[in-house]
Amino acid sequence: MRPGLAFAALALLLMGGCKEEAEAPPPPFALTREAMGRYCGMNVAEHGGPKGQVILARYIEPIWFSTARDAIAFTMLPDEPKDIRAIYVSDMAKAPSWEKPGAENWIDAKGAYFVLDSRRNSAMGTREAVPFSSEGAAAAFAREHGGHVLRFGDLPRDYILDAAGADSAPPDAPPPGKVD
């Protein structure tokens, strides 16, 4: 191989490696007392249940959500930005409790197992898509609190975008804030 051709091949190989590294999703941010929910305008840390954060290419800080379901809804709404670099949700398998879901136990929403139709309401009193890092933890939660387990790509759009989620919560669901 001629030196010029070898150099060009090496340069392409190195540039390809840089491109892959540049496309890696950014790490999640720790939840702080300053985080305000995108749709509710309330302090995210002051409410129980799973949370969400979406990181866009255009912003340095994440967009915070008081519920995991709201973070997923953000990705489905046509009027919201589409330059999404990462979607993180609380890993409820590692949460200290429902009331204190944790500040740093985030998982990539696209790899999570979600429990839908459980008896646990979100922080906003609506149905929740409760995220877990393992299928076993999600199944155990579903056995205890009802519901069924789905992956991110299988989440029903009508469940996630249901504006009447509070009215659609299972009839035996505890009120928001109540801990079993």
LINZILIN-V964759 format. One record per pair of residues at least 4 apart in sequence whose ideal C-beta (glycine too) atoms are under 6 Angstrom apart, sorted by the first residue. I is the first residue (numbers start at 1). GAP is how many residues later the second one is. D is the distance in Angstrom with one decimal. If there is no record, write none. Layout:
i:gap:d
I:GAP:D
I:GAP:D
This chain:
i:gap:d
1:4:5.4
1:5:4.8
25:60:5.6
25:61:3.9
26:29:5.4
26:59:5.8
26:60:5.8
28:60:4.1
28:78:3.6
29:33:5.0
30:73:5.0
30:74:4.9
31:4:5.6
31:14:5.7
31:72:4.1
33:12:5.4
35:9:4.3
35:29:4.2
37:5:5.3
37:7:5.2
37:27:5.8
37:28:5.9
37:29:3.9
38:25:5.1
38:27:5.6
39:31:5.5
40:26:5.2
44:7:5.6
44:20:4.8
44:22:5.2
47:19:5.6
47:76:3.4
48:50:5.2
48:51:4.0
48:75:5.6
49:73:5.0
49:74:4.4
50:18:4.1
50:39:5.9
50:40:3.9
50:42:5.5
50:51:5.5
50:80:5.8
50:81:5.6
51:39:4.9
51:50:6.0
52:13:3.9
52:16:4.8
52:19:2.4
52:37:4.8
53:9:3.9
53:11:5.6
53:35:5.0
54:9:4.7
54:17:5.8
54:20:5.6
54:30:6.0
54:33:5.3
55:7:4.9
55:30:4.8
55:31:4.4
56:25:5.4
56:27:5.2
57:26:4.1
57:28:5.4
58:25:5.7
65:5:4.0
65:6:4.1
66:57:4.9
66:58:5.8
67:55:4.0
67:56:5.8
67:57:5.8
67:61:5.9
68:21:4.2
68:61:5.4
68:63:5.1
69:59:5.4
69:60:4.6
69:91:5.9
72:88:5.2
73:87:5.1
73:88:5.6
74:6:5.1
87:22:4.1
88:18:4.0
89:20:4.7
89:23:5.9
89:42:4.1
90:11:4.4
91:14:4.6
91:16:4.4
91:42:4.6
92:38:5.6
92:40:5.6
93:39:4.6
93:40:5.2
93:41:5.8
93:44:3.6
94:11:4.0
95:6:4.4
95:7:4.9
96:4:4.7
98:81:5.7
99:80:5.8
107:5:5.3
107:26:4.8
109:43:5.6
110:42:4.7
112:19:4.2
113:19:4.8
113:22:4.9
113:25:3.8
113:36:5.4
114:15:4.4
114:17:5.5
114:36:5.3
115:15:4.3
115:23:5.3
115:26:5.3
115:27:4.9
115:32:4.4
115:34:5.8
116:13:5.7
116:31:5.6
116:43:5.9
117:30:4.4
118:12:6.0
118:27:4.3
118:28:5.1
118:29:3.6
119:26:4.9
119:27:4.9
119:51:5.4
119:53:5.7
119:54:4.6
120:25:5.2
121:4:5.4
121:48:5.4
121:52:5.3
121:55:5.1
122:4:4.9
122:6:3.9
125:41:4.7
125:51:4.2
126:39:3.2
126:40:4.8
127:38:4.5
127:41:5.7
127:42:5.2
132:5:4.3
132:6:4.0
138:11:4.6
139:10:5.8
141:4:5.8
142:5:4.6
142:7:5.7
150:4:4.5
150:5:5.7
155:5:5.7
157:4:5.8
162:6:5.8
164:4:5.6
169:4:4.4
174:4:3.8
